[in-house]
Amino acid sequence: MDPASALTRSRPEELTALIPIPAGWFLMGCDSGQDNEKPVHRVWIDEFQLAACQVTNTGYSLFLRDTRDLPPPFWNDPNFNHLEQPVVGVSWHEAVRYCEWLSARTNRHLRLPTEAEWERAARGGREGTLFPWGNNPPQSLDGYHDRWKTGPEPVGRAEPSGYGLYNMCDNVHEWCADWYAPGYYAISPERNPRGPETGDRRASRGGSWRHHIKMSRCAARSSIPPAFQYADYGFRVACGAAVV
């Protein structure tokens, strides 16, 4: 990848198109899903903003230029280094550092979304459906079998969700702010849950280009240790005051 071509066209403030997600109650979880998605419970989320797209290689190039951090694995792999593809191979710690860097450059409080924020946003205002578009299986969508052959797609090319967000349940898993615990829903607070206080794994959401079924349900949960760097893990930024 030649980051210079991206750097000449982009400024940090242009990297994050933030979509307002309205405050409100929603039903989090899925009775027909995995055990870690149960019980379905009512959650209130304060208004916040979420990036329309996953962080791209273009955005991450600016971060690397300013911080002189080492690039993530797969940075020069042609399957993953298109400027508009989501950056992959970024650990949770690196995703947090990116948010801190972009916050300083834009004078906004940018961070990773919580699991509850992510799920509310992914649902796009729909209550009780499996996917952002409804209950039809992913394989029924136009063009499904022609996508994600060797890696993630450039962001923003599929249909947006009800809130105007792209790739919320596909492309790459997205890091969330929370520690992960499979039984957390049984003790989760009703308002703005932020996950357990400690843990060994960080929560993530969304589908992955490398899975047999490429799109996840809105309620589907995943997690890995925060230092791991996988070719199907990326992130998007949130803005708001849910995490202090």
N, C-alpha and C positions, 0 to 999 in steps of 0.2 A: 504494500500500500504506500502511496505517496501522500502523506497528510497535507502537504503544502497546498495542493489544489483545493482541498476542503477549507483550509485556514484562510485562503484569500477570499472566500465567499461568505464566511460565517463569523458572527460575533456571539459571545456567550448568551446575550439576551435574546438572540434569535433561535436558540436551540430548544426552547421549552414553550410550546404552545399549550397553555394550561386551560383545562375545561372545568367549569364550576360544577360540582356535584352537590345537589341541594341537601340540606339537613332533612332528616326524617327517620322513621322506623322502617325496618324491613325484617323479613324472616331469614335468618342465617342458617346454613346447613342444608342437609338433604336426608330425608328418611329412607330413601332407596339407595343411598350412596354407601361409602365405606363407614366403618364404625367411628372413625375419627371425625366424621361430619355430623354426628348425632350427639345430643338431641337437637332438632330444629328449635331455635330459640329466637325471641324477638330482641332486636338490637337497635338502639338509637345511635346515629352518627351525625355529628355536627357538620355543618357545611365545610367543605374543603375543595381543593382543586387537584386535578390529576392530569399528568401529561397526556396529550392525545396519542402520543406514540412512544414506543420503547426508545431508550437512548441508543443513538446510532454510532457507527464508527466515526462519522464526522464529528459529532459532539465529543466523543472520547479522545479524538486526536487533539482537540484544543486543550483538554485536561492534561494529556501527556506532555504537550508542549510547555504548559505553564508550570507543572509540578515536577517534571522530569522523572516521573514514575516509570517503571518498566512496563512495556506493553503486555497485555495478557497473552496467554497461549492462543494459538490459531490466528494471531494478528496478521501474519503474512500468508495464511492459507487462502488460496483463491476461492474456496467454498464459503469463506466467512468474511472476506475483507472488502466487499463492495461498500462504498461510502454510505449508502442508505440502508444497509443491513443493520440489524441491532448488534451492538457489540456483544460478544460472547466470551466465555472464559474469565469473567470478572468475578472475584470472590465477593462475599457480603461486605467485607471490610473495605474493599476497593470501591464498591458501589456507594458506601457511606462517605468515603473520602470525596468521591465525585460530587455528591450532594453538597457537602461542606464547601468544596471549591466553587461550585456554581452559585451557592448562596452568597458567598463573599463577592463574586463578580457581578451579581444582579441585585444585591440588597433585598433578597427575598429569603424566607425561611423554607428552604427546599430540603426534602428528606425522602426516605422510603415510605410508602404507604403501609398502614397496618393491614393485617389480613381482613379485618371487618370492613375497612374502607375499600379495599380492593374488591371484595365480593359485592358490596353495594354498588360500586361503580360498574362492575362487569354485568350486573343484572340490568342496568340501563333503565330502571324504573319498572321493569317487569317483575311481578311477584309470582313465585311458585313454578317457574319454568326451569328446565335443566340448562339451557344454553341462552346466550344473549338474544338469539333470534327466535327462541321458542323451544319446542320439544322434539323436532325432527332431528334424526341423527346426522352427525357431520357428513357422513358419506353421501347424504342426499343433496348436499349443496352443489351448485354449479361449479365445475372446475376443480372439485376437491381432489380427484385422483391425479391431476396434473401438477399439483403444487408440492413444494418441499422435497424435491428429489435428492439434493445433496447438502442442504443447509437451510437456514431461515430465509424468508423472503425479505426484500426491501420493505421497510415499514410503510404503512398508510396506503397500501394498494388494494386491500380488500374493503368490503363494506364496513362502515363504522357502526358502532353500537347505538342504542337509543340515546345515549349521552354524547355521542360524537367521538368515541374513543376507538382506536384501531388496534387490532390484534390482541384484544384482551384475553382471549382463551386459546390463542394459537401462537405459533412462531417459536417463542422461547419461554421457558419458565422465568418468572419474575420474582426477584428477591423482595421480601416484605420486611418490615422493621422488627416483627415479633420474634421472640424465642418460640419454639414449637413444642407443644405437648399434645399427645393424641387425645387425652381426656379433658382438654381445657374447656370445651363447651359446657360441661356439666357445672362449672364454677365461674363461668365468664360473667362479668358484670353486664348490666343491661345497656349502659351508656358508654360509648367510645372505648370498647375493650382494646387492650394493648398487648395481650398475651401474657405468659408467665413471666415472673421476675428473672428467672435464670433458666438455663437449659444447655443442651449439647448441640442442638441443631437449630438453624434459623428457618422460619417458615418461607414458603414460596407458593406462588399461584400461577395458573395458566398452563396452556398446553405446550407441546414440544414437537419440533419438526422431526425428531428422531424416533418418536413413539409410533407404534403400529397404528393407533388412532391419533391423529395429529392435533385434534382440538379437545380441550377439556370442558367438563361441566363447570358452571359458575361456582359451585360449592366444593369442587375437588381440591384437596389439600395435598401439598408435598413439602418436603424439607430435606436439607442436607447440612452437614457441618459448615460453619461460616467461612472456613478457609479454603473450601473446595473450589476448583475452577473447572467447570464443565462446558462443553461446546454447545449445550442447549440451555444455558443459564444467562440471562440478561437482567435488565431492570428498567423501570420508569420512575420518574420523580413525582412527588406530591408536594403540596404547599398548604399549610394550615397549622393549627395549633393543637392537634390531637396528641402529638408526642412532645413531651417537654423534657 
